Amino acid sequence: MKEEIIAILNGLRPEFDFSEPVDFIEEGMLDSFDVINLVNELDTKYGISIDGIDVLPENFSSVDSIINLLHKNGVK
């Protein structure tokens, strides 16, 4: 799953290395528009619907935080 998420992130912002252990939001690697696009990509890929209440910076700050969000939404 980690590689799939990195591939999606690279598709959105190919100029960054999302395998690095940094905060994607704080480092400016993702902005609010990117997060919305990422939510749409994740919803489509995994057949889920991420609730707007979960669209918080801390849920998109790293690959691990995104994986945790997916697990919260029932993705194994």
C-alpha distances in whole Angstrom, upper triangle without the diagonal:
4,5,5,6,9,10,11,12,14,15,17,18,19,21,19,17,14,13,16,16,19,19,18,21,23,23,23,20,19,22,23,23,19,18,20,18,15,15,17,14,11,14,15,11,10,14,15,17,17,20,22,23,19,20,21,20,19,16,15,16,13,10,10,12,10,8,11,12,10,11,14,14,13,10,9
4,5,5,6,9,10,11,12,14,16,16,16,19,16,13,10,9,12,13,15,16,15,18,20,20,21,17,17,20,21,22,18,17,19,18,14,16,17,15,12,16,17,13,13,17,17,19,18,21,23,23,19,19,20,19,17,15,13,14,10,7,8,11,9,7,11,13,11,12,15,16,16,13,12
4,5,5,6,9,10,10,12,14,15,14,17,15,12,10,9,13,14,16,17,16,19,22,21,21,17,18,21,22,22,18,18,20,18,15,17,18,14,13,17,17,13,14,18,19,21,20,23,25,26,22,21,22,21,20,17,15,16,13,9,11,14,12,11,15,16,14,16,19,19,19,15,15
4,5,5,6,9,10,11,13,14,14,17,16,14,11,11,15,16,18,18,17,19,22,21,21,18,17,20,21,20,17,16,17,15,12,14,15,11,10,13,13,10,11,14,16,18,17,21,22,24,20,20,21,20,20,17,15,16,13,10,12,14,11,10,14,14,12,14,17,17,17,13,13
4,5,5,6,9,10,11,12,13,16,14,12,9,10,13,14,15,15,13,16,19,18,18,14,14,17,17,17,13,13,15,13,9,11,13,10,8,12,13,10,11,14,15,16,15,18,19,21,17,16,17,16,16,13,11,12,10,7,10,11,8,8,12,12,10,13,16,15,16,13,14
4,5,5,6,8,10,10,10,13,10,9,6,7,10,12,13,14,12,15,18,16,16,13,13,16,18,17,14,14,16,14,11,14,15,12,12,15,16,13,15,18,18,20,18,21,22,23,20,18,19,17,17,15,12,13,10,7,11,12,10,11,14,15,14,16,19,19,19,16,17
4,5,5,6,9,10,9,12,11,10,9,10,13,16,17,17,15,17,20,19,18,14,14,17,19,18,14,15,16,14,11,14,14,11,11,15,14,12,14,17,18,20,19,23,23,25,22,20,21,20,20,18,15,16,13,11,14,16,13,13,17,17,16,18,21,20,21,17,18
4,5,5,6,9,10,13,12,12,10,12,15,17,17,17,14,16,19,18,17,13,12,15,16,14,11,11,13,10,8,10,11,7,8,12,11,10,12,15,16,17,16,19,20,22,19,17,18,17,18,16,13,14,13,11,14,15,11,13,16,15,14,17,19,18,19,16,18
4,5,5,6,7,10,9,9,7,10,12,14,14,13,10,12,16,14,13,10,9,12,13,13,9,10,12,10,7,11,12,9,10,14,14,13,15,18,18,18,17,20,20,21,18,16,17,15,16,14,11,12,10,9,13,13,11,13,16,15,15,18,20,19,21,18,19
4,5,5,4,8,7,8,7,10,12,15,15,15,12,15,17,15,14,10,11,14,16,15,11,13,15,12,11,14,15,12,13,17,17,15,17,20,21,22,20,23,23,25,22,20,20,18,19,18,14,15,13,12,16,16,14,16,19,19,18,21,23,22,24,21,22
4,6,6,9,10,11,11,13,16,18,18,18,15,17,20,18,16,13,12,14,16,14,11,13,14,11,10,13,13,10,12,15,15,13,16,19,20,20,20,23,22,25,22,20,21,19,21,19,15,17,16,14,18,18,16,17,21,20,19,22,24,22,24,21,23
4,6,9,10,12,11,14,16,18,17,16,13,14,17,16,13,10,9,11,12,10,7,9,11,8,8,11,11,10,12,15,15,14,17,19,19,19,18,21,20,22,20,17,18,17,18,17,13,15,15,14,18,17,15,17,20,19,18,22,23,22,24,21,23
4,6,6,9,9,13,14,16,15,15,11,13,15,13,11,8,8,10,13,11,8,11,13,11,10,14,15,13,15,18,18,18,20,23,22,22,21,23,22,24,22,19,19,17,19,18,14,14,14,14,18,18,16,18,21,20,20,24,25,24,26,24,25
4,5,8,9,12,13,16,16,16,13,15,18,15,13,10,11,14,17,15,12,15,17,14,13,17,18,15,17,20,20,19,22,24,25,25,24,26,26,27,25,22,22,20,21,20,17,17,16,15,19,20,18,20,23,22,22,25,27,26,28,25,26
4,7,9,12,13,16,15,16,13,15,16,13,12,9,11,14,17,16,13,16,18,16,16,20,20,18,20,23,23,22,25,27,28,28,26,28,27,29,26,23,23,20,22,21,18,17,16,16,20,21,19,22,25,24,24,27,29,29,31,28,29
4,6,9,9,12,11,12,9,12,13,10,10,7,9,13,16,16,13,15,18,16,15,18,20,18,19,22,23,22,23,26,26,26,24,27,26,27,24,21,21,18,19,19,15,14,13,13,17,18,17,19,22,22,22,25,26,27,28,26,27
4,5,6,9,10,12,10,13,14,11,12,9,12,15,18,18,15,16,19,18,16,19,21,18,19,23,23,21,23,26,26,27,24,27,27,27,24,22,21,18,19,18,15,13,11,11,15,16,16,17,20,21,21,23,25,26,27,24,25
4,5,8,8,10,8,11,13,11,12,8,10,14,16,17,13,14,17,16,13,16,18,16,16,20,20,19,20,23,23,23,21,24,23,24,21,19,18,16,15,15,11,10,8,8,11,13,12,13,16,17,17,20,22,22,24,21,21
4,7,9,11,10,14,15,13,15,12,14,17,20,20,17,17,20,19,16,19,21,18,18,21,22,20,21,24,24,25,23,26,26,26,23,21,21,18,17,16,14,12,9,8,10,13,13,13,16,18,18,20,22,23,24,21,21
4,6,9,9,13,13,11,13,11,13,17,20,21,18,18,21,21,18,21,23,21,20,24,25,23,24,27,26,27,25,27,27,27,23,22,20,17,16,16,14,11,9,9,11,13,14,15,17,19,20,21,23,25,26,23,23
4,7,9,12,12,11,14,12,14,17,20,22,18,18,22,21,18,21,24,22,21,24,26,24,24,27,26,27,24,26,26,25,22,21,19,16,14,15,13,10,7,9,10,11,13,14,16,17,19,20,22,23,25,23,23
4,6,9,8,7,10,9,12,15,17,19,16,16,20,20,18,20,23,21,21,24,26,24,25,28,26,26,23,25,24,24,20,19,17,13,12,13,11,8,7,10,11,12,13,15,16,18,19,21,22,24,26,24,24
4,6,5,6,8,8,9,12,14,17,14,13,17,18,16,17,21,20,19,22,24,23,23,26,24,24,21,22,21,20,17,16,13,10,9,11,9,5,6,9,11,10,12,14,15,16,18,20,20,22,24,23,24
4,6,5,6,5,6,9,11,13,11,10,14,15,12,15,18,17,17,20,22,21,21,24,23,22,19,20,19,19,16,14,12,9,10,10,7,5,6,9,11,10,11,14,15,15,17,20,20,21,23,22,23
4,5,5,6,5,7,9,12,10,9,13,14,13,14,18,18,17,20,22,22,23,25,23,22,18,19,17,17,15,12,10,7,8,10,7,5,8,12,14,12,12,16,16,16,18,21,20,21,24,23,25
4,5,8,8,9,12,15,13,13,17,18,17,18,21,21,21,24,26,26,26,28,26,25,22,22,20,20,18,15,13,9,10,13,10,8,10,14,15,14,15,18,19,18,21,23,23,24,27,26,28
4,6,8,10,13,15,13,14,17,18,17,19,22,21,22,25,26,26,27,29,28,27,24,25,23,23,20,18,16,12,13,15,12,9,11,14,16,15,16,19,20,20,22,25,25,26,29,27,29
4,5,7,10,12,10,12,15,15,15,17,20,20,20,23,25,24,26,28,26,25,22,23,21,22,20,17,15,11,13,15,12,10,12,15,17,16,16,20,21,20,22,25,25,26,29,27,29
4,7,10,11,9,10,14,13,12,15,18,17,18,21,22,21,23,25,24,24,21,22,21,22,19,16,15,12,14,14,11,9,10,12,15,15,14,18,19,19,20,23,24,24,27,25,26
4,7,8,6,7,10,10,9,12,14,14,15,18,19,19,21,23,21,20,18,19,17,18,16,13,12,9,12,12,8,8,10,12,15,14,13,16,18,16,18,21,21,21,24,23,25
4,5,5,6,9,10,10,12,14,15,16,18,20,21,22,24,22,20,18,18,16,17,16,12,11,9,13,13,10,11,13,15,18,16,15,19,20,18,19,23,22,22,25,24,27
4,5,5,6,9,10,11,13,14,15,16,19,20,21,22,20,18,15,15,13,14,13,9,10,9,12,12,10,12,15,16,19,16,15,19,19,17,18,22,21,20,24,23,26
4,5,5,6,9,10,11,12,14,15,17,18,20,21,19,17,15,16,14,16,15,12,13,12,15,15,12,14,16,18,20,18,16,20,21,18,19,23,22,21,24,23,26
4,5,5,6,9,10,10,12,14,15,16,18,19,18,17,15,16,15,17,15,12,13,11,14,13,10,12,13,14,17,16,13,17,19,16,17,21,21,20,23,21,24
4,5,5,6,9,10,10,12,14,15,16,17,16,14,12,13,11,13,11,8,9,8,11,10,7,10,12,13,15,13,11,14,15,13,14,18,17,16,20,19,21
4,5,5,6,9,10,11,12,14,15,16,14,12,10,12,10,13,11,8,11,11,14,12,10,13,15,16,18,16,13,16,17,14,15,19,18,16,20,19,22
4,5,5,6,9,10,11,12,14,15,14,13,12,14,13,16,14,11,14,14,16,14,12,15,16,15,18,17,13,16,18,15,15,19,19,17,20,19,22
4,5,5,6,8,10,10,12,13,13,12,10,13,13,15,13,10,12,12,14,11,9,12,12,12,14,13,10,13,15,12,12,16,16,15,17,16,18
4,5,5,6,9,10,10,11,10,8,7,9,10,12,10,8,11,12,14,11,9,13,14,13,15,13,10,12,14,10,10,14,14,12,15,14,17
4,6,5,6,9,10,10,10,9,9,11,12,15,13,11,15,16,17,14,13,17,17,16,18,17,13,15,17,14,13,16,16,14,16,15,18
4,6,5,6,8,10,10,10,11,14,15,17,15,13,16,17,18,15,13,16,16,14,17,16,12,14,16,14,12,16,17,14,16,14,17
4,5,5,6,8,8,8,8,12,13,16,13,12,15,16,16,13,12,15,14,12,14,13,9,10,13,10,8,12,13,11,12,10,13
4,6,6,5,5,5,7,10,12,15,13,12,16,17,18,14,14,18,18,16,17,16,12,13,14,11,9,13,13,10,12,10,14
4,6,5,7,8,10,14,15,18,16,16,19,20,21,18,17,20,20,18,19,19,15,15,17,15,12,15,16,13,14,12,15
4,6,8,10,12,16,18,20,18,17,20,21,21,17,16,20,18,16,17,17,13,13,16,14,11,14,16,13,13,11,13
4,6,9,10,14,17,18,16,16,19,20,20,16,16,19,18,15,16,16,12,12,14,12,8,11,12,10,9,7,10
4,7,10,13,16,18,16,17,20,22,22,18,18,22,21,19,19,19,15,15,16,14,11,13,13,10,10,9,12
4,6,9,13,14,13,14,17,19,19,16,16,20,20,18,18,17,13,13,14,11,9,11,11,7,8,8,12
4,6,9,11,10,11,15,17,18,15,15,19,20,18,19,17,14,14,15,11,10,12,11,8,10,11,15
4,6,8,7,8,11,14,14,11,12,16,17,16,16,14,11,12,12,8,8,11,9,7,10,11,15
4,5,5,7,10,14,14,12,14,17,19,18,18,15,13,15,14,10,11,13,11,9,12,14,18
4,5,5,8,12,13,12,13,16,18,19,19,16,14,17,16,12,14,16,14,12,16,17,21
4,6,7,11,12,11,13,16,18,19,19,15,14,17,15,12,14,16,13,12,16,18,21
4,6,9,9,7,10,13,15,15,15,11,11,13,11,8,10,12,10,10,14,15,18
4,7,9,7,8,11,14,15,15,12,11,14,13,10,12,15,13,12,16,17,20
4,6,6,7,9,12,14,14,11,11,14,13,10,13,16,14,14,18,19,21
4,5,5,6,10,12,13,10,10,14,13,12,15,17,16,17,20,20,22
4,5,5,8,11,11,7,9,12,11,10,13,15,14,16,19,19,20
4,6,8,9,9,5,6,9,8,6,10,12,11,12,15,15,17
4,6,7,9,6,5,9,10,8,11,13,13,14,17,16,18
4,7,8,6,8,11,11,11,14,16,16,17,20,19,20
4,5,5,6,9,10,11,13,14,15,17,19,17,18
4,6,5,6,9,10,11,12,14,15,17,14,15
4,5,5,6,9,10,10,12,14,15,14,14
4,5,5,6,9,10,10,13,14,13,14
4,5,5,6,9,10,11,13,11,13
4,5,5,6,9,10,11,9,9
4,5,5,6,9,10,9,10
4,5,5,6,9,9,11
4,5,5,6,5,8
4,5,5,5,6
4,6,7,9
4,6,9
4,6
4
